[in-house]
């Protein structure tokens, strides 16, 4: 079904109205939507079967990022995140990117790496040669261990022995995981070939496990934003564009800044990863290892001015799945996948990366203009009001008051709340 992700003013609707509109636009029965994410998507009974020592469940907000267009196609991106302004920021920047034709994305085949480690190898050069000579046999052995994956068109694509010195040899097996994230498949392959690897290379068996540095499974996203789309109160689009480029150069020179730059990107990317039931620790570990590959921690996304426009370039390793994993047991994760409606794990990775790029752009634009606090604090004020004890309509009233005062703190919210309740006590009762 062709979708349009431009839903102007969606955020101004009530939760009920948003559910109705989303269900209709996504072609999902509203009762199914509510059953899946209305109450966290996971019963305690089910949770007790997923992990150990369970005493309850823990809900997070489930939201939709809008305006996302990738390679000419619209996507509604599910986001699970606890931080205010992240969803607004991603939708806001995706809207600007849209004005320049949307995100352009491409991805590698979904290749993961299995590692088989050998220690105390007497002649590591000979060991690597022997492993290379038996590549066909090792690939076949690996494939025999994952017949279902082979049937789906995936499987072991090749091997590469690596001599890490001091008698340590590591064999990499490249496994095409198709639409699975692949951790279990890859670990199965690693364990299945290990004995034969030991026979061929000698030494002592070490670890047999996947690598989360999935640098053969990268996504690349670019976007071109016309300067006028970046303009903000008091600053021209060209000034904002140049401010974003200066912010990017700062991150490119300084790992302290690059870390925060990448954190802003992961705000959006992780939220999609979590909403679709994927392993965000794996994604985080791979992303940051890749960001440090040159020896100096660097930004994953960089920004430049080109022919008057702002151009962004992102490259990130991303191991996401659309089958298996929590989507089978967590109703919220299954609904996240239905909402995004990606036709493959590759497409899901493109969506997550694009939302990450949008998050990065929104944060840099805010930082390069009014500062992060105005937009962020306006939305953060609601959480602060709740922390101060506000409920119902008082949440918005208190949030509005402390934001207008420029003091978004729990103390200010408590004062605002007590002023509101004393003025409502002293006010005459509403007429019948
Ligand atoms: P605004 O200019 O007031 O927004 O921005 P607007 O009213 O002009 O609306 C523009 C679009 O934004 C809307 O268009 C919505 O899509 C979206 P529409 O589709 O309706 O036609 N939008 C919203 N969506 C949901 N809820 C809302 C909402 N408001 C607008 N309430 C905004 C306001 C907060 C979006 C803007 O100030 C912004 O983008 N700020 C950046 C905030 C941000 O980046 N937050 C992330 C947390 S900060 C952080 O942790 C990372 C950091 O350290 C990273 C770094 O240092 O690089 C900063």
Boltz pocket constraint, residues with backbone or C-beta under 6 A from the ligand:
constraints:
  - pocket:
      binder: B
      contacts: [[A, 7], [A, 8], [A, 9], [A, 10], [A, 11], [A, 66], [A, 67], [A, 83], [A, 84], [A, 85], [A, 86], [A, 87], [A, 88], [A, 89], [A, 90], [A, 91], [A, 92], [A, 93], [A, 95], [A, 260], [A, 261], [A, 262], [A, 263], [A, 264], [A, 265], [A, 267], [A, 359], [A, 360], [A, 362], [A, 363], [A, 364], [A, 366], [A, 367], [A, 372], [A, 374], [A, 375], [A, 376], [A, 379]]
      max_distance: 6.0
